[in-house]
Amino acid sequence: MSDSDDQAYAGTAEGQGPVRVDEELARHLENKREELFEEFEIRDEFPPAVLSEAEAR
């Protein structure tokens, strides 16, 4: 591979390897997720009617 190919590969998910998330970052992400759900009024659960129907099946 040429240098430009190496640089292009490094910019891909395959070239970067796995992402490591420590406990502090995980807590921060979870809190931010909840803030955004509240801000944009997005529910992070199924409505009760959907849960009831699923249980009935």
mmCIF file as gemmi writes it, N, C-alpha and C atoms, coordinates in Angstrom:
data_model
loop_
_atom_site.group_PDB
_atom_site.id
_atom_site.type_symbol
_atom_site.label_atom_id
_atom_site.label_alt_id
_atom_site.label_comp_id
_atom_site.label_asym_id
_atom_site.label_entity_id
_atom_site.label_seq_id
_atom_site.pdbx_PDB_ins_code
_atom_site.Cartn_x
_atom_site.Cartn_y
_atom_site.Cartn_z
_atom_site.occupancy
_atom_site.B_iso_or_equiv
_atom_site.pdbx_formal_charge
_atom_site.auth_seq_id
_atom_site.auth_asym_id
_atom_site.pdbx_PDB_model_num
ATOM 1 N N . MET Axp A 1 ? 0.839 -1.186 0 1 0 ? 1 A 1
ATOM 2 C CA . MET Axp A 1 ? 0 0 0 1 0 ? 1 A 1
ATOM 3 C C . MET Axp A 1 ? 0.88 1.245 0 1 0 ? 1 A 1
ATOM 4 N N . SER Axp A 2 ? 0.403 2.269 -0.65 1 0 ? 2 A 1
ATOM 5 C CA . SER Axp A 2 ? 1.131 3.535 -0.635 1 0 ? 2 A 1
ATOM 6 C C . SER Axp A 2 ? 0.763 4.308 0.629 1 0 ? 2 A 1
ATOM 7 N N . ASP Axp A 3 ? 1.478 5.399 0.878 1 0 ? 3 A 1
ATOM 8 C CA . ASP Axp A 3 ? 1.19 6.218 2.056 1 0 ? 3 A 1
ATOM 9 C C . ASP Axp A 3 ? -0.234 6.757 2.032 1 0 ? 3 A 1
ATOM 10 N N . SER Axp A 4 ? -0.691 7.172 0.855 1 0 ? 4 A 1
ATOM 11 C CA . SER Axp A 4 ? -2.057 7.706 0.775 1 0 ? 4 A 1
ATOM 12 C C . SER Axp A 4 ? -3.086 6.604 1.017 1 0 ? 4 A 1
ATOM 13 N N . ASP Axp A 5 ? -2.788 5.382 0.572 1 0 ? 5 A 1
ATOM 14 C CA . ASP Axp A 5 ? -3.686 4.258 0.843 1 0 ? 5 A 1
ATOM 15 C C . ASP Axp A 5 ? -3.726 3.954 2.336 1 0 ? 5 A 1
ATOM 16 N N . ASP Axp A 6 ? -2.562 3.989 2.986 1 0 ? 6 A 1
ATOM 17 C CA . ASP Axp A 6 ? -2.493 3.749 4.429 1 0 ? 6 A 1
ATOM 18 C C . ASP Axp A 6 ? -3.306 4.791 5.186 1 0 ? 6 A 1
ATOM 19 N N . GLN Axp A 7 ? -3.194 6.049 4.78 1 0 ? 7 A 1
ATOM 20 C CA . GLN Axp A 7 ? -3.937 7.119 5.443 1 0 ? 7 A 1
ATOM 21 C C . GLN Axp A 7 ? -5.436 6.956 5.222 1 0 ? 7 A 1
ATOM 22 N N . ALA Axp A 8 ? -5.825 6.582 4.022 1 0 ? 8 A 1
ATOM 23 C CA . ALA Axp A 8 ? -7.244 6.378 3.729 1 0 ? 8 A 1
ATOM 24 C C . ALA Axp A 8 ? -7.793 5.222 4.556 1 0 ? 8 A 1
ATOM 25 N N . TYR Axp A 9 ? -7.021 4.134 4.665 1 0 ? 9 A 1
ATOM 26 C CA . TYR Axp A 9 ? -7.452 2.976 5.444 1 0 ? 9 A 1
ATOM 27 C C . TYR Axp A 9 ? -7.582 3.34 6.916 1 0 ? 9 A 1
ATOM 28 N N . ALA Axp A 10 ? -6.671 4.169 7.419 1 0 ? 10 A 1
ATOM 29 C CA . ALA Axp A 10 ? -6.712 4.572 8.822 1 0 ? 10 A 1
ATOM 30 C C . ALA Axp A 10 ? -7.978 5.358 9.136 1 0 ? 10 A 1
ATOM 31 N N . GLY Axp A 11 ? -8.588 5.981 8.141 1 0 ? 11 A 1
ATOM 32 C CA . GLY Axp A 11 ? -9.813 6.741 8.342 1 0 ? 11 A 1
ATOM 33 C C . GLY Axp A 11 ? -11.072 5.901 8.32 1 0 ? 11 A 1
ATOM 34 N N . THR Axp A 12 ? -10.936 4.597 8.126 1 0 ? 12 A 1
ATOM 35 C CA . THR Axp A 12 ? -12.103 3.715 8.09 1 0 ? 12 A 1
ATOM 36 C C . THR Axp A 12 ? -12.275 3.019 9.434 1 0 ? 12 A 1
ATOM 37 N N . ALA Axp A 13 ? -13.455 2.489 9.667 1 0 ? 13 A 1
ATOM 38 C CA . ALA Axp A 13 ? -13.71 1.76 10.908 1 0 ? 13 A 1
ATOM 39 C C . ALA Axp A 13 ? -12.786 0.55 11.02 1 0 ? 13 A 1
ATOM 40 N N . GLU Axp A 14 ? -12.553 -0.12 9.896 1 0 ? 14 A 1
ATOM 41 C CA . GLU Axp A 14 ? -11.68 -1.295 9.913 1 0 ? 14 A 1
ATOM 42 C C . GLU Axp A 14 ? -10.252 -0.912 10.267 1 0 ? 14 A 1
ATOM 43 N N . GLY Axp A 15 ? -9.813 0.25 9.806 1 0 ? 15 A 1
ATOM 44 C CA . GLY Axp A 15 ? -8.448 0.688 10.056 1 0 ? 15 A 1
ATOM 45 C C . GLY Axp A 15 ? -8.221 1.223 11.453 1 0 ? 15 A 1
ATOM 46 N N . GLN Axp A 16 ? -9.293 1.584 12.149 1 0 ? 16 A 1
ATOM 47 C CA . GLN Axp A 16 ? -9.148 2.191 13.469 1 0 ? 16 A 1
ATOM 48 C C . GLN Axp A 16 ? -9.213 1.181 14.6 1 0 ? 16 A 1
ATOM 49 N N . GLY Axp A 17 ? -9.787 0.041 14.373 1 0 ? 17 A 1
ATOM 50 C CA . GLY Axp A 17 ? -9.877 -0.96 15.42 1 0 ? 17 A 1
ATOM 51 C C . GLY Axp A 17 ? -11.063 -0.71 16.343 1 0 ? 17 A 1
ATOM 52 N N . PRO Axp A 18 ? -11.176 -1.499 17.431 1 0 ? 18 A 1
ATOM 53 C CA . PRO Axp A 18 ? -12.323 -1.377 18.332 1 0 ? 18 A 1
ATOM 54 C C . PRO Axp A 18 ? -12.265 -0.092 19.166 1 0 ? 18 A 1
ATOM 55 N N . VAL Axp A 19 ? -13.442 0.385 19.536 1 0 ? 19 A 1
ATOM 56 C CA . VAL Axp A 19 ? -13.548 1.559 20.398 1 0 ? 19 A 1
ATOM 57 C C . VAL Axp A 19 ? -13.67 1.068 21.828 1 0 ? 19 A 1
ATOM 58 N N . ARG Axp A 20 ? -12.919 1.66 22.72 1 0 ? 20 A 1
ATOM 59 C CA . ARG Axp A 20 ? -12.979 1.279 24.13 1 0 ? 20 A 1
ATOM 60 C C . ARG Axp A 20 ? -13.688 2.389 24.903 1 0 ? 20 A 1
ATOM 61 N N . VAL Axp A 21 ? -14.693 1.998 25.688 1 0 ? 21 A 1
ATOM 62 C CA . VAL Axp A 21 ? -15.465 2.952 26.478 1 0 ? 21 A 1
ATOM 63 C C . VAL Axp A 21 ? -15.301 2.58 27.944 1 0 ? 21 A 1
ATOM 64 N N . ASP Axp A 22 ? -14.711 3.501 28.726 1 0 ? 22 A 1
ATOM 65 C CA . ASP Axp A 22 ? -14.553 3.212 30.15 1 0 ? 22 A 1
ATOM 66 C C . ASP Axp A 22 ? -15.858 3.531 30.884 1 0 ? 22 A 1
ATOM 67 N N . GLU Axp A 23 ? -15.92 3.212 32.177 1 0 ? 23 A 1
ATOM 68 C CA . GLU Axp A 23 ? -17.159 3.376 32.943 1 0 ? 23 A 1
ATOM 69 C C . GLU Axp A 23 ? -17.602 4.832 33.01 1 0 ? 23 A 1
ATOM 70 N N . GLU Axp A 24 ? -16.666 5.748 33.169 1 0 ? 24 A 1
ATOM 71 C CA . GLU Axp A 24 ? -17.006 7.169 33.26 1 0 ? 24 A 1
ATOM 72 C C . GLU Axp A 24 ? -17.64 7.66 31.955 1 0 ? 24 A 1
ATOM 73 N N . LEU Axp A 25 ? -17.04 7.306 30.835 1 0 ? 25 A 1
ATOM 74 C CA . LEU Axp A 25 ? -17.589 7.706 29.542 1 0 ? 25 A 1
ATOM 75 C C . LEU Axp A 25 ? -18.95 7.05 29.312 1 0 ? 25 A 1
ATOM 76 N N . ALA Axp A 26 ? -19.105 5.802 29.719 1 0 ? 26 A 1
ATOM 77 C CA . ALA Axp A 26 ? -20.384 5.107 29.564 1 0 ? 26 A 1
ATOM 78 C C . ALA Axp A 26 ? -21.482 5.826 30.343 1 0 ? 26 A 1
ATOM 79 N N . ARG Axp A 27 ? -21.18 6.259 31.576 1 0 ? 27 A 1
ATOM 80 C CA . ARG Axp A 27 ? -22.162 7.005 32.373 1 0 ? 27 A 1
ATOM 81 C C . ARG Axp A 27 ? -22.508 8.326 31.701 1 0 ? 27 A 1
ATOM 82 N N . HIS Axp A 28 ? -21.483 9.019 31.199 1 0 ? 28 A 1
ATOM 83 C CA . HIS Axp A 28 ? -21.703 10.298 30.52 1 0 ? 28 A 1
ATOM 84 C C . HIS Axp A 28 ? -22.602 10.103 29.295 1 0 ? 28 A 1
ATOM 85 N N . LEU Axp A 29 ? -22.323 9.088 28.499 1 0 ? 29 A 1
ATOM 86 C CA . LEU Axp A 29 ? -23.128 8.82 27.308 1 0 ? 29 A 1
ATOM 87 C C . LEU Axp A 29 ? -24.572 8.466 27.676 1 0 ? 29 A 1
ATOM 88 N N . GLU Axp A 30 ? -24.739 7.685 28.723 1 0 ? 30 A 1
ATOM 89 C CA . GLU Axp A 30 ? -26.086 7.315 29.162 1 0 ? 30 A 1
ATOM 90 C C . GLU Axp A 30 ? -26.869 8.551 29.609 1 0 ? 30 A 1
ATOM 91 N N . ASN Axp A 31 ? -26.214 9.433 30.369 1 0 ? 31 A 1
ATOM 92 C CA . ASN Axp A 31 ? -26.875 10.654 30.818 1 0 ? 31 A 1
ATOM 93 C C . ASN Axp A 31 ? -27.223 11.555 29.641 1 0 ? 31 A 1
ATOM 94 N N . LYS Axp A 32 ? -26.305 11.696 28.705 1 0 ? 32 A 1
ATOM 95 C CA . LYS Axp A 32 ? -26.552 12.535 27.532 1 0 ? 32 A 1
ATOM 96 C C . LYS Axp A 32 ? -27.698 11.963 26.711 1 0 ? 32 A 1
ATOM 97 N N . ARG Axp A 33 ? -27.749 10.661 26.597 1 0 ? 33 A 1
ATOM 98 C CA . ARG Axp A 33 ? -28.824 9.995 25.858 1 0 ? 33 A 1
ATOM 99 C C . ARG Axp A 33 ? -30.173 10.335 26.478 1 0 ? 33 A 1
ATOM 100 N N . GLU Axp A 34 ? -30.253 10.24 27.809 1 0 ? 34 A 1
ATOM 101 C CA . GLU Axp A 34 ? -31.504 10.562 28.498 1 0 ? 34 A 1
ATOM 102 C C . GLU Axp A 34 ? -31.875 12.03 28.294 1 0 ? 34 A 1
ATOM 103 N N . GLU Axp A 35 ? -30.887 12.928 28.373 1 0 ? 35 A 1
ATOM 104 C CA . GLU Axp A 35 ? -31.146 14.357 28.15 1 0 ? 35 A 1
ATOM 105 C C . GLU Axp A 35 ? -31.732 14.59 26.761 1 0 ? 35 A 1
ATOM 106 N N . LEU Axp A 36 ? -31.154 13.956 25.761 1 0 ? 36 A 1
ATOM 107 C CA . LEU Axp A 36 ? -31.63 14.144 24.391 1 0 ? 36 A 1
ATOM 108 C C . LEU Axp A 36 ? -33.025 13.559 24.199 1 0 ? 36 A 1
ATOM 109 N N . PHE Axp A 37 ? -33.297 12.403 24.816 1 0 ? 37 A 1
ATOM 110 C CA . PHE Axp A 37 ? -34.64 11.83 24.729 1 0 ? 37 A 1
ATOM 111 C C . PHE Axp A 37 ? -35.665 12.794 25.314 1 0 ? 37 A 1
ATOM 112 N N . GLU Axp A 38 ? -35.338 13.403 26.462 1 0 ? 38 A 1
ATOM 113 C CA . GLU Axp A 38 ? -36.253 14.358 27.079 1 0 ? 38 A 1
ATOM 114 C C . GLU Axp A 38 ? -36.391 15.606 26.222 1 0 ? 38 A 1
ATOM 115 N N . GLU Axp A 39 ? -35.27 16.13 25.74 1 0 ? 39 A 1
ATOM 116 C CA . GLU Axp A 39 ? -35.288 17.362 24.95 1 0 ? 39 A 1
ATOM 117 C C . GLU Axp A 39 ? -36.133 17.215 23.689 1 0 ? 39 A 1
ATOM 118 N N . PHE Axp A 40 ? -36.017 16.093 23.021 1 0 ? 40 A 1
ATOM 119 C CA . PHE Axp A 40 ? -36.738 15.89 21.765 1 0 ? 40 A 1
ATOM 120 C C . PHE Axp A 40 ? -38.016 15.07 21.943 1 0 ? 40 A 1
ATOM 121 N N . GLU Axp A 41 ? -38.388 14.839 23.203 1 0 ? 41 A 1
ATOM 122 C CA . GLU Axp A 41 ? -39.609 14.11 23.546 1 0 ? 41 A 1
ATOM 123 C C . GLU Axp A 41 ? -39.691 12.76 22.837 1 0 ? 41 A 1
ATOM 124 N N . ILE Axp A 42 ? -38.593 12.027 22.919 1 0 ? 42 A 1
ATOM 125 C CA . ILE Axp A 42 ? -38.522 10.688 22.334 1 0 ? 42 A 1
ATOM 126 C C . ILE Axp A 42 ? -38.621 9.687 23.479 1 0 ? 42 A 1
ATOM 127 N N . ARG Axp A 43 ? -39.55 8.766 23.357 1 0 ? 43 A 1
ATOM 128 C CA . ARG Axp A 43 ? -39.68 7.742 24.391 1 0 ? 43 A 1
ATOM 129 C C . ARG Axp A 43 ? -38.751 6.58 24.072 1 0 ? 43 A 1
ATOM 130 N N . ASP Axp A 44 ? -38.111 6.078 25.08 1 0 ? 44 A 1
ATOM 131 C CA . ASP Axp A 44 ? -37.192 4.956 24.913 1 0 ? 44 A 1
ATOM 132 C C . ASP Axp A 44 ? -37.848 3.663 25.397 1 0 ? 44 A 1
ATOM 133 N N . GLU Axp A 45 ? -39.081 3.476 24.997 1 0 ? 45 A 1
ATOM 134 C CA . GLU Axp A 45 ? -39.79 2.263 25.385 1 0 ? 45 A 1
ATOM 135 C C . GLU Axp A 45 ? -40.987 2.083 24.458 1 0 ? 45 A 1
ATOM 136 N N . PHE Axp A 46 ? -41.517 0.889 24.467 1 0 ? 46 A 1
ATOM 137 C CA . PHE Axp A 46 ? -42.716 0.64 23.682 1 0 ? 46 A 1
ATOM 138 C C . PHE Axp A 46 ? -43.93 1.127 24.476 1 0 ? 46 A 1
ATOM 139 N N . PRO Axp A 47 ? -44.952 1.608 23.785 1 0 ? 47 A 1
ATOM 140 C CA . PRO Axp A 47 ? -46.187 1.998 24.477 1 0 ? 47 A 1
ATOM 141 C C . PRO Axp A 47 ? -46.818 0.78 25.151 1 0 ? 47 A 1
ATOM 142 N N . PRO Axp A 48 ? -47.564 0.982 26.223 1 0 ? 48 A 1
ATOM 143 C CA . PRO Axp A 48 ? -48.178 -0.139 26.947 1 0 ? 48 A 1
ATOM 144 C C . PRO Axp A 48 ? -49.029 -1.05 26.061 1 0 ? 48 A 1
ATOM 145 N N . ALA Axp A 49 ? -49.751 -0.483 25.1 1 0 ? 49 A 1
ATOM 146 C CA . ALA Axp A 49 ? -50.59 -1.307 24.22 1 0 ? 49 A 1
ATOM 147 C C . ALA Axp A 49 ? -49.746 -2.287 23.411 1 0 ? 49 A 1
ATOM 148 N N . VAL Axp A 50 ? -48.587 -1.845 22.973 1 0 ? 50 A 1
ATOM 149 C CA . VAL Axp A 50 ? -47.703 -2.716 22.193 1 0 ? 50 A 1
ATOM 150 C C . VAL Axp A 50 ? -47.159 -3.835 23.08 1 0 ? 50 A 1
ATOM 151 N N . LEU Axp A 51 ? -46.771 -3.499 24.305 1 0 ? 51 A 1
ATOM 152 C CA . LEU Axp A 51 ? -46.262 -4.515 25.229 1 0 ? 51 A 1
ATOM 153 C C . LEU Axp A 51 ? -47.346 -5.544 25.556 1 0 ? 51 A 1
ATOM 154 N N . SER Axp A 52 ? -48.575 -5.076 25.773 1 0 ? 52 A 1
ATOM 155 C CA . SER Axp A 52 ? -49.682 -5.997 26.07 1 0 ? 52 A 1
ATOM 156 C C . SER Axp A 52 ? -49.936 -6.947 24.909 1 0 ? 52 A 1
ATOM 157 N N . GLU Axp A 53 ? -49.928 -6.407 23.7 1 0 ? 53 A 1
ATOM 158 C CA . GLU Axp A 53 ? -50.154 -7.247 22.519 1 0 ? 53 A 1
ATOM 159 C C . GLU Axp A 53 ? -49.045 -8.284 22.367 1 0 ? 53 A 1
ATOM 160 N N . ALA Axp A 54 ? -47.812 -7.874 22.618 1 0 ? 54 A 1
ATOM 161 C CA . ALA Axp A 54 ? -46.682 -8.8 22.497 1 0 ? 54 A 1
ATOM 162 C C . ALA Axp A 54 ? -46.774 -9.911 23.538 1 0 ? 54 A 1
ATOM 163 N N . GLU Axp A 55 ? -47.18 -9.559 24.752 1 0 ? 55 A 1
ATOM 164 C CA . GLU Axp A 55 ? -47.316 -10.572 25.8 1 0 ? 55 A 1
ATOM 165 C C . GLU Axp A 55 ? -48.44 -11.549 25.474 1 0 ? 55 A 1
ATOM 166 N N . ALA Axp A 56 ? -49.501 -11.044 24.844 1 0 ? 56 A 1
ATOM 167 C CA . ALA Axp A 56 ? -50.637 -11.897 24.487 1 0 ? 56 A 1
ATOM 168 C C . ALA Axp A 56 ? -50.256 -12.916 23.425 1 0 ? 56 A 1
ATOM 169 N N . ARG Axp A 57 ? -49.308 -12.568 22.591 1 0 ? 57 A 1
ATOM 170 C CA . ARG Axp A 57 ? -48.896 -13.496 21.528 1 0 ? 57 A 1
ATOM 171 C C . ARG Axp A 57 ? -47.986 -14.512 22.131 1 0 ? 57 A 1
